[in-house]
Amino acid sequence: MKSKARIVRVGNSRGIRIPKAMLDEAGLADDVELDARAGSITIRSARQPRAGWAEAAAQLAARGNGLLDPAAPTEFDDTEWVWE
C-alpha cells in the first residue's frame, strides 16, 4: 500500500498522519522506532527488551543443562579448587 502525506506542525515539532489501514497492514502499534537517513525516515515496530527470552530459556531447559558446549575444566579446577 502506498500513500502520500503532508508534513504538518504539531506544537514545536512536525508530524504526519498515517492512515489506519496502513498501520494495520504494517502491524504497527503505539510504540515505534524511527531511523533517519539522508532523504528518508524508516518507521519500525518497537521491539521489547528481552522479547522471547522466556521461550528460549524453556527450550534450553527442555534440552537438559542448557549449555551449548560441554563444560571444559581449567587448571584452576585441577589444582586450586577445594570442595568444602
GITABEL-V981878 format. One line per field, one symbol per residue. ss: DSSP state (2 for helix, 1 for strand, 0 for the rest). Layout:
ss = ???
//
This chain:
ss = 000000011100111000022222220000011111100111111000000022222222222000000000002222200000
//
